[in-house]
Amino acid sequence: MSITIAVPKETANGERRVAIVPSVLKQLDKLGAEVRIQRGAGESAGFTDDLYEGVSWADGTDDLYKGADIVLRVQPPSVEEAGKLPEGSLLLGFMTPHEGDSRIRNLNKRKVTSFALELVPRITRAQSIDALSSQANIAGYKCSLMAAHLSPKLFPMLTTAAGTVRPARVVVIGAGVAGLQAIATAKRLGAIVEAYDVRSATKEQVESLGGKFIDTGVSAEGEGGYARELTEDEKAQQAEVLAQHIAQADAVVTTASIPGRPAPKIIDRSTVERMKAGSVIVDMAAETGGNCELTEAGKEITHQGVTIAGPRNIPSMAATHASEMYARNLCNLLALIIKDGEIQLDWDDQVVADSCLTHDGEIRHAPTRERMEGDK
């Protein structure tokens, strides 16, 4: 008996992506899976129903979930939907494990085995499954374009009959996947780019893309490829050096984040007030509090002539390619879970074990389990 994979239409506000795209259907077929999709699930991403060949269709989630073994999503299910998932089924997608306790409890009640793509370990073998990185690439690209769009200045140097236009100065804060893509994109647009990251190991990567690394004398190498939180003295030293560079920038793109915690505040009000009128800040970390003190998630505000943008769900702005990348991430994870046409969970596999949030009525992710037990 084949495995049934169900793909619902995303319901989160503003979400345009879809978990499965037509180009990966053959890969799922090779795994021995049948795919059932809610009608219209891919339309917002540019994938109309007629492009999905060989799948079955459901008009609503009640029909969709009947007999489903695996559910694939982009955004986490709502609390209500988590309580309606097929009992004992598998759920793959972004799960925001650091919040949403009511949703997680409902997953446990239904004994759903959920895999959170945020928890996929950052090891070489899991790179093709790393959805955080695939979506961050898109976010970095989009944020540089957004900065260029909002800026009253042109990014490249232009020599014209009316004179020479000097290139814009762009500062990118954070040199992870998103930051490096923001650097590369700003350079392609012709800007002079400076970049900073608390991890000194990123200096070579920044320079390989044509950016100049800002050395603040502070290093915060953390575990798993992430940065650790800075001490108060380190924050002050970092802020002092960065403020000088930010004040001279025409555009700033911030990408700094710490998993499970509010985004670090890197640009305070006084630094914004030192910037030139017409300057732009695009804060990629807006949804987790923002790297700029004045950022408002989902809004563009102006403070003393400086525009501060706090976009939400940036990958969804490029829903077609974001969905294609994300679908491949899911398929590569499914290849570890489905063996010989059957679901086989190998808990000795680091990728499977580390990315599992809930299983058989229990929370397997230790930080989530400890948080929820402490809230009782």
C-alpha positions, 0 to 999 in steps of 0.5 A: 500500500503506497504512502499518501502525502497531503499538501494543504493550501497555506492559510497564514496571512500573506503566505504565497509559497506552497510545499510541493511544486510540479517538478518534484512529483517524479521524485516523490513517485520514485519514493512510492508516494501518492500526492493529494493536494488541496485545490489552488494550493500552488496558485499564489506561487505561480503553479496552477492546478493543471501543472500538477500531473498525476495527483489527486485533489481535495476541495478542503482539508477534511477530504485532504487529510483522510487517510493521509500518512504525511502532511507537508506544509510551509508555515506551521498549522494553526492550533485548530488545524493541528488538532485535526491532523490524522492521528499518528501521521507525519508533519513536515514544515517550518514549526517555529518550535520556540513558540506556539505551545498550544499547537505543539500540545495538539500535535502531541494529542494526535500523536503526530510525528512532526519535523521542524525544518528550523531544527535541521542540523547544519552539517554537510550531509544536511545541506540539501535539506537546510530550508533556513538557508535556501529561504535566507538566500532569497531574503538576502537578495530581496532585501538588497533590491528593496534597499535599492528601490527605497533609496533616492540614490542610484546604486551604481556609478554612472558616467553621463553627459550630465556628469558622474554619479557616484556609487551608493555606499551599502552596509550589510550587518550579518554575514550568514547566508542571507547577509552574503547574498545581500552583499553579492546582490548589492555589489551586482547592482554596483554599490560600494559594500561594507559588511560586518559580522560578529564571527570573524571567520566570515571576513574571508567570505565577505571579501570574496564577494567584493565587500570590505569587512568592518573590524570592530575588534569583537568576535562572537563565534558560536555553536552550529554556525550561529553567533553567540550573544555578546556581553554588554561591553562587547555590544558597546564596542561593536556599536561605537565602531558600527555607528561610524560606518552606518552614519556614512551609508546610503543604505543598510541591510541588517540580517542578524538573528539568534535562533529562539531569541529576539533579534539583537539590537544593533542600531539604536535611535541615536545612530539612526539620527546620525545618518544622512537624510534619504538613507535607508535601513532594511531590517530583515530581522523585523519579525523577531523584534528587529536589529534597529531600535525603531523598526516596526514589523510590516511597516515602512517608517521615516525618522528624521529623513531616514526610511526604515523598512521592516518587511515580513515573510520576505521569501514569500515575495519570490514565491515561485523560486522560494517554493521550488527550493523549499520543495526540494528541501522537503523531498530530500528529507523525505528520502531519509524517512521513506525507505522501500516504499515505507515510512522508516524513522531511523533515530540513529540518523542525526538529521532525522533525530535532531529535526524531530519536534514531536513523536508518539505524544512526546516532545523530542526537542529538548529546549522546547520540552524544557520550556513547556514543562517549565510553563506548567 
